[in-house]
Amino acid sequence: MSGRLPKRSTRRPRANTGSKRSGGPRLRAGDGTTFTAPEWLGDDRVFTPLGYEPGYDYPLLVWLSDPVGRPFDLGRVMRRLSLRNFLAVQPTASAADDSGGVPAGSREAGVWRAIDRVCERASVHPDRIYLIGHGDAGSDAFRIACRHPQAFAGVISLGGHFPLSESLFSRLHDVRRLPMLLCCHRMESRRLEENAALLTETGRSDGPHDIAAQTDRTLRLFHAAGAMLALRIYPGSNDLSKAILGDVNRWLMDEVCGTSKPLRSICAS
């Protein structure tokens, strides 16, 4: 399993990514809380792990919130996921367009900006940056990670389908080395149908809007490409349940630590 996280020495050029020598304010010992720092972080939110140690290089989780869902509480989510294992940042959501969505270019720019700001002032492992999208933002997470696969150690979508019609495997050699996790629900078809009109209007419809058909097409694509996708299907409809976040934590630690045998979820099927 350790071979699944090769060193990513060739990274997407970004100013000072991974640098920890900024002269600005640094993160202090954490207590498992979120905070904003207008001086250098803008409106982004950061979660510092309990007992934060400046000399230890932490994995960084970059959270993209659902632009059309409920307000996303980074602190509450991270307390359910892990209090000690990760630094986390939630980039500021750009202003929604007329259809209620967030422009993809603005979201991607926010991701790079948030990563650069945190890496300049916190102890971040440059090869352990994970992109996580909640709801429809999960699709954006797949888009960004597949376009820049060497910039991330993995990508996770909690409820957002993989964009099947956007040719995201153009960098196939690098995408094959990018671990991905997709968590969805058995009853997801209703939400897909409700969002079908919105996706069509914004030109990002990937039809069909049925979870079984979506899953079948996604698995066939990854199998044909030889790419890595872990798929977990849950009962219920809460993308941020304790069961799902517990599995996300186990999947992340499996990737970080190189566990030879993946841990089986007690809830997923």
NUTOR-779975 format. One line per 10 residues: number of its first residue (from 1); for each residue x, y, z of C-alpha. Coordinates in Angstrom, 3 decimals. Example, Ala and Ser with C-alpha at 12.3 -4.5 7.8 and 13.67 -1.06 7.14 Angstrom:
! NUTOR-779975
1 = 12.300 -4.500 7.800 ~ 13.670 -1.060 7.140 .
//
This chain:
! NUTOR-779975
1 = 0.000 0.000 0.000 ~ 2.889 2.359 0.630 ~ 3.571 2.375 -3.095 ~ 0.245 4.131 -3.613 ~ 1.635 7.384 -2.244 ~ 4.759 8.063 -4.322 ~ 6.793 11.172 -3.721 ~ 5.359 13.998 -5.787 ~ 8.539 15.897 -6.546 ~ 7.050 17.497 -9.656 .
11 = 4.283 19.684 -8.332 ~ 2.059 22.264 -9.992 ~ 3.988 25.578 -9.802 ~ 2.483 27.649 -7.015 ~ 4.071 30.385 -4.996 ~ 5.761 29.113 -1.818 ~ 3.687 25.942 -1.528 ~ 5.020 23.954 1.393 ~ 7.158 26.825 2.614 ~ 7.284 27.334 6.360 .
21 = 9.531 30.407 6.521 ~ 7.032 33.216 6.226 ~ 7.678 36.224 8.384 ~ 3.974 36.593 9.173 ~ 2.055 35.182 12.142 ~ 2.332 31.427 12.653 ~ -0.195 28.925 13.919 ~ 0.116 28.252 17.618 ~ -0.551 25.107 19.621 ~ -4.071 24.040 18.749 .
31 = -7.010 23.035 20.892 ~ -9.096 21.399 18.202 ~ -10.905 24.588 17.178 ~ -11.456 26.641 14.037 ~ -10.612 30.276 13.692 ~ -10.218 33.016 11.115 ~ -7.131 35.193 10.855 ~ -7.982 38.243 8.724 ~ -4.346 39.392 8.724 ~ -3.201 36.558 6.484 .
41 = -6.018 34.062 5.938 ~ -8.730 36.340 4.629 ~ -12.180 34.812 5.078 ~ -10.961 31.210 4.923 ~ -11.362 29.015 7.981 ~ -8.674 26.819 9.524 ~ -8.891 23.883 11.925 ~ -5.869 23.266 14.163 ~ -5.562 19.778 15.670 ~ -5.574 19.183 19.393 .
51 = -2.011 19.451 20.708 ~ -0.692 20.979 17.477 ~ 3.104 20.571 17.273 ~ 4.893 23.088 15.012 ~ 7.757 20.652 14.429 ~ 5.540 17.901 12.996 ~ 4.458 17.981 9.345 ~ 0.694 17.379 9.357 ~ -1.463 16.144 6.500 ~ -3.652 18.993 5.245 .
61 = -7.326 18.524 4.373 ~ -8.779 21.124 2.011 ~ -12.582 21.131 2.378 ~ -14.896 22.365 -0.377 ~ -18.395 22.998 0.952 ~ -21.617 22.341 -0.959 ~ -22.621 25.682 -2.533 ~ -26.340 24.797 -2.480 ~ -26.503 22.817 0.776 ~ -26.634 23.704 4.455 .
71 = -23.914 25.914 5.992 ~ -20.734 23.888 6.462 ~ -19.262 23.834 9.989 ~ -15.583 22.934 9.625 ~ -14.982 22.596 13.370 ~ -17.897 20.237 13.916 ~ -16.948 18.091 10.936 ~ -13.310 17.804 12.005 ~ -14.268 16.943 15.577 ~ -16.249 14.025 14.156 .
81 = -13.463 13.024 11.802 ~ -10.348 13.441 13.965 ~ -9.226 15.914 16.623 ~ -5.517 15.156 16.337 ~ -4.527 13.791 12.941 ~ -4.958 16.651 10.493 ~ -4.772 20.341 9.785 ~ -7.755 21.504 7.740 ~ -8.746 24.578 5.766 ~ -12.017 25.626 4.180 .
91 = -11.462 28.092 1.312 ~ -13.892 30.953 1.107 ~ -16.850 30.107 -1.089 ~ -17.024 32.463 -4.036 ~ -20.214 34.345 -4.747 ~ -22.798 32.071 -6.330 ~ -23.821 32.684 -9.911 ~ -27.395 33.103 -11.132 ~ -27.986 29.335 -11.102 ~ -26.859 28.989 -7.477 .
101 = -23.547 27.315 -8.294 ~ -19.981 28.538 -7.743 ~ -17.823 29.183 -10.844 ~ -15.280 26.365 -11.149 ~ -12.399 28.747 -11.875 ~ -13.088 30.808 -8.760 ~ -13.288 27.704 -6.580 ~ -9.992 26.373 -7.932 ~ -8.252 29.697 -7.365 ~ -9.534 29.683 -3.793 .
111 = -8.075 26.212 -3.253 ~ -4.567 27.235 -4.337 ~ -4.751 30.444 -2.317 ~ -5.822 28.637 0.854 ~ -3.140 25.962 0.467 ~ -0.418 28.544 -0.046 ~ -1.488 30.591 2.970 ~ -1.641 27.621 5.337 ~ 1.607 26.066 4.091 ~ 3.445 29.345 4.623 .
121 = 2.534 29.522 8.311 ~ 1.858 25.970 9.492 ~ 3.681 22.644 9.536 ~ 2.211 20.894 6.485 ~ 3.584 17.796 4.797 ~ 3.837 18.905 1.131 ~ 3.104 15.388 -0.155 ~ 0.045 14.842 2.057 ~ -2.469 17.414 0.883 ~ -5.951 15.954 0.384 .
131 = -8.889 17.591 -1.368 ~ -12.376 16.808 -0.003 ~ -15.669 17.978 -1.484 ~ -19.061 17.841 0.221 ~ -22.229 17.460 -1.844 ~ -21.997 19.003 -5.294 ~ -18.546 20.329 -4.374 ~ -17.366 16.706 -4.456 ~ -17.599 16.885 -8.250 ~ -15.475 20.046 -8.186 .
141 = -12.932 18.233 -6.012 ~ -12.648 15.503 -8.654 ~ -12.242 18.136 -11.384 ~ -9.468 20.028 -9.612 ~ -7.570 16.936 -8.457 ~ -7.671 15.183 -11.841 ~ -6.466 18.320 -13.608 ~ -3.585 18.681 -11.131 ~ -2.994 15.116 -9.873 ~ 0.576 15.728 -8.720 .
151 = -0.535 18.489 -6.358 ~ -2.614 16.159 -4.154 ~ -2.078 12.925 -2.247 ~ -5.737 11.966 -2.696 ~ -9.252 13.249 -3.330 ~ -12.550 12.462 -1.593 ~ -16.126 13.183 -2.621 ~ -18.919 12.979 -0.072 ~ -22.062 12.841 -2.176 ~ -20.784 14.403 -5.397 .
161 = -20.659 12.239 -8.522 ~ -17.592 11.891 -10.755 ~ -17.931 14.163 -13.840 ~ -18.034 11.502 -16.519 ~ -18.278 13.726 -19.602 ~ -15.369 16.109 -18.968 ~ -12.332 14.085 -20.085 ~ -10.626 14.350 -16.705 ~ -8.234 11.484 -17.470 ~ -6.150 13.455 -19.969 .
171 = -3.160 13.099 -17.613 ~ -3.774 9.390 -17.237 ~ -0.312 8.393 -16.013 ~ -0.544 10.750 -13.048 ~ -4.250 10.184 -12.393 ~ -3.605 6.445 -12.074 ~ -1.385 7.201 -9.051 ~ -4.007 9.397 -7.365 ~ -6.093 7.591 -4.701 ~ -9.780 8.572 -4.784 .
181 = -12.698 7.862 -2.465 ~ -16.363 8.280 -3.402 ~ -19.024 8.030 -0.685 ~ -22.679 8.044 -1.724 ~ -26.116 6.816 -0.609 ~ -28.491 4.148 -1.847 ~ -31.283 6.712 -2.107 ~ -29.167 9.293 -3.941 ~ -31.283 9.099 -7.105 ~ -33.855 11.550 -5.716 .
191 = -31.239 14.238 -5.108 ~ -29.746 13.685 -8.545 ~ -33.142 14.142 -10.135 ~ -33.736 17.342 -8.150 ~ -30.389 18.730 -9.321 ~ -30.757 17.574 -12.928 ~ -32.322 20.819 -14.157 ~ -29.655 22.933 -12.425 ~ -26.802 20.851 -13.842 ~ -28.268 21.035 -17.340 .
201 = -28.671 24.824 -17.174 ~ -25.039 25.292 -16.126 ~ -23.776 22.986 -18.878 ~ -22.408 20.420 -16.436 ~ -24.970 17.654 -16.784 ~ -23.404 14.215 -16.852 ~ -26.600 12.106 -17.000 ~ -28.076 9.723 -16.412 ~ -29.487 10.990 -13.104 ~ -29.791 7.592 -11.446 .
211 = -27.330 6.427 -8.814 ~ -27.122 2.866 -10.139 ~ -26.385 4.034 -13.674 ~ -23.924 6.665 -12.417 ~ -22.107 4.102 -10.296 ~ -21.950 1.581 -13.137 ~ -20.519 4.109 -15.592 ~ -18.022 5.419 -13.031 ~ -16.715 1.974 -12.133 ~ -16.417 0.998 -15.794 .
221 = -14.433 4.160 -16.527 ~ -11.997 3.632 -13.644 ~ -11.580 -0.046 -14.493 ~ -10.796 0.721 -18.132 ~ -8.360 3.487 -17.156 ~ -6.626 1.476 -14.441 ~ -7.242 4.289 -11.935 ~ -7.811 3.915 -8.181 ~ -11.301 4.501 -6.799 ~ -12.691 3.272 -3.467 .
231 = -16.500 3.358 -3.586 ~ -18.654 3.138 -0.463 ~ -22.448 3.203 -0.413 ~ -24.364 4.007 2.770 ~ -27.952 3.971 3.986 ~ -29.563 7.260 4.928 ~ -28.920 10.645 3.371 ~ -26.433 12.475 5.631 ~ -23.131 12.981 3.792 ~ -21.427 14.051 7.037 .
241 = -22.617 11.294 9.373 ~ -20.291 9.844 12.006 ~ -20.149 6.561 10.060 ~ -19.021 8.255 6.857 ~ -16.511 10.557 8.542 ~ -15.152 7.617 10.515 ~ -14.552 5.755 7.268 ~ -12.952 8.853 5.751 ~ -10.552 9.058 8.697 ~ -9.638 5.379 8.330 .
251 = -9.131 5.752 4.572 ~ -6.922 8.804 5.068 ~ -4.817 7.165 7.763 ~ -4.489 4.066 5.580 ~ -3.052 6.284 2.829 ~ -0.857 8.342 5.176 ~ 0.556 5.375 7.078 ~ 0.645 2.917 4.198 ~ -1.423 0.219 5.910 ~ -0.902 -3.000 3.989 .
261 = -4.469 -4.240 4.466 ~ -7.376 -1.766 4.027 ~ -9.791 -1.581 6.930 ~ -13.340 -2.695 6.147 ~ -16.194 -0.334 6.908 ~ -18.831 -1.717 9.288 ~ -21.539 0.459 7.706 ~ -20.779 0.663 4.002 ~ -21.821 -1.965 1.513 .
//
